[in-house]
Amino acid sequence: MPSLLHIGRISIAAGLLLAPLALAGELSAVTIDFAPPVTTKLQRYGTAETAALRAAILAALARETGRVAMPASLAATVMVQDLAPTHPTRQQVNDDPAVDAVQTKYLGGAALIGYVRHAKQHVVAVVTYRHFAPTLVQGSASLDPWADARLAIDQFAAKLAAACRDLPASESLRSRERDRIGANRARTT
């Protein structure tokens, strides 16, 4: 039977491991928009693809922001600026019999920009990320039409979460820097 000291150590270790999860936060609101050229492309890719991409963006943001401690009441607006599938979508395969869902491959990816706002609706961070496969060989091996776009979305979400996580530290650093500059000015006058 384990001793009470051993159980206490396990409890402390578990508490330390779970502490970051207790401090983790999520965005209070997320708005996802598509730039007009992307909206036009999505009509070619099929109407169901818009919902799939929105769900992928929301899931990635929830996953990444849920892992970090960040200020409360942050909201984000995400704009998909460019988008291309890695493999043809269902709609593309249906529209063109020469297109093969497995053999046809494109230089897929996505470009996104996110605006993070605090409760007073002031932009506190702007995050951009762009990833498109540089060559067909270097593109994702997955048969998911949005494989490379999902890579871009995941990296964008990680970058946005890091920006949110760093907000309190950078705000307090700026405040301390202003105080230090003010104190130095007071000494020199």
ZIMO-V817996 format. One record per backbone hydrogen bond with DSSP energy under -0.5 kcal/mol. CO is the residue of the C=O (numbers start at 1). NH is the residue of the N-H. E is the energy in kcal/mol with one decimal. If there is no record, write none. Layout:
# ZIMO-V817996
co->(CO & CO)
nh->(NH & NH)
e->(E & E)
This chain:
# ZIMO-V817996
co->(3 & 4 & 5 & 6 & 7 & 8 & 9 & 10 & 11 & 12 & 13 & 14 & 15 & 16 & 18 & 18 & 19 & 20 & 23 & 29 & 31 & 31 & 33 & 35 & 35 & 36 & 37 & 38 & 39 & 40 & 41 & 41 & 42 & 45 & 46 & 46 & 47 & 47 & 48 & 49 & 50 & 51 & 52 & 53 & 54 & 55 & 56 & 57 & 58 & 59 & 60 & 61 & 62 & 64 & 65 & 65 & 68 & 71 & 74 & 74 & 75 & 76 & 77 & 78 & 78 & 79 & 79 & 80 & 82 & 84 & 86 & 89 & 90 & 91 & 92 & 96 & 100 & 106 & 108 & 109 & 110 & 111 & 111 & 112 & 113 & 114 & 114 & 115 & 116 & 116 & 117 & 118 & 122 & 125 & 127 & 129 & 131 & 135 & 136 & 144 & 145 & 145 & 146 & 147 & 148 & 149 & 150 & 151 & 152 & 153 & 154 & 155 & 156 & 157 & 158 & 159 & 160 & 161 & 162 & 164 & 164 & 166 & 167 & 168 & 169 & 170 & 171 & 172 & 173 & 174 & 175 & 176 & 177 & 178 & 179 & 180 & 181 & 182 & 183 & 184 & 185)
nh->(7 & 8 & 9 & 10 & 11 & 12 & 13 & 14 & 15 & 16 & 17 & 18 & 19 & 20 & 21 & 22 & 23 & 24 & 70 & 76 & 33 & 78 & 80 & 38 & 39 & 40 & 41 & 42 & 43 & 44 & 44 & 45 & 46 & 91 & 49 & 50 & 50 & 51 & 52 & 53 & 54 & 55 & 56 & 57 & 58 & 59 & 60 & 61 & 62 & 63 & 64 & 65 & 66 & 67 & 25 & 68 & 25 & 74 & 28 & 29 & 117 & 31 & 115 & 33 & 80 & 81 & 113 & 35 & 111 & 109 & 106 & 93 & 94 & 95 & 96 & 99 & 104 & 108 & 133 & 84 & 131 & 81 & 82 & 129 & 79 & 116 & 127 & 77 & 124 & 125 & 75 & 121 & 118 & 116 & 114 & 112 & 110 & 139 & 139 & 147 & 86 & 87 & 150 & 151 & 152 & 153 & 154 & 155 & 156 & 157 & 158 & 159 & 160 & 161 & 162 & 163 & 164 & 165 & 166 & 71 & 167 & 170 & 171 & 172 & 173 & 174 & 175 & 176 & 177 & 178 & 179 & 180 & 181 & 182 & 183 & 184 & 185 & 186 & 187 & 188 & 189)
e->(-2.1 & -2.5 & -2.1 & -2.1 & -2.4 & -2.4 & -2.7 & -2.7 & -2.4 & -2.4 & -2.2 & -2.2 & -1.3 & -0.6 & -0.5 & -1.6 & -1.5 & -0.7 & -0.5 & -2.7 & -0.5 & -3.5 & -2.6 & -0.7 & -2.4 & -2.0 & -1.9 & -2.8 & -1.2 & -1.0 & -0.7 & -1.9 & -1.6 & -0.8 & -1.1 & -0.6 & -0.7 & -0.8 & -1.7 & -2.5 & -2.5 & -2.5 & -2.0 & -2.4 & -2.8 & -2.6 & -2.2 & -2.5 & -2.6 & -2.5 & -2.6 & -2.8 & -1.6 & -0.9 & -1.0 & -0.9 & -2.5 & -0.5 & -3.3 & -0.7 & -3.2 & -2.5 & -2.6 & -3.2 & -0.5 & -0.8 & -2.0 & -2.5 & -2.2 & -2.6 & -3.3 & -2.2 & -2.6 & -2.4 & -1.6 & -1.7 & -1.9 & -1.6 & -2.4 & -2.3 & -2.5 & -2.5 & -1.4 & -2.4 & -3.1 & -0.5 & -2.7 & -2.1 & -3.1 & -1.3 & -2.7 & -2.5 & -1.7 & -3.0 & -3.3 & -3.1 & -2.1 & -0.7 & -0.6 & -1.8 & -3.6 & -0.7 & -2.8 & -1.6 & -2.0 & -2.7 & -2.9 & -2.3 & -2.6 & -2.7 & -2.1 & -2.2 & -2.6 & -2.5 & -2.1 & -2.0 & -2.2 & -2.6 & -1.9 & -0.6 & -1.0 & -2.6 & -2.6 & -2.6 & -2.5 & -2.4 & -2.3 & -2.6 & -2.6 & -2.6 & -2.4 & -2.7 & -2.6 & -2.6 & -2.5 & -2.4 & -2.3 & -2.1 & -1.9 & -1.7 & -1.2)
